[in-house]
Amino acid sequence: MSENVEAGWETLYSQSKTTAEDYFFFARALLEKEDIKYSAADVIALAQVMAYDLRTTAILVSAQKIKAAIEHWAMVYDRT
């Protein structure tokens, strides 16, 4: 996965629809394996949890990069 976004808005919009579809179908497949009754709302809720988890990870990676950049500049500033 690339850490730099190089796509335009049209591509990003298209990818977001595909990603949502992927989450939905994966969540449905997970629930189908269980011996429980489930509804479309359950599938959507599970897909949403998976999407939130990826978003949280992306935010964490961004925060780590910002931290590293701040530490780098602090070290450079201390040397001058």
Secondary structure, DSSP 8 states (H G I E B T S, - for coil): --SS----HHHHHHHHHHHHHHHHHHHHHHHHHSSS---HHHHHHHHHHHHHHHHHHHHHHHHHHHHHHHHHHHHHHHH-
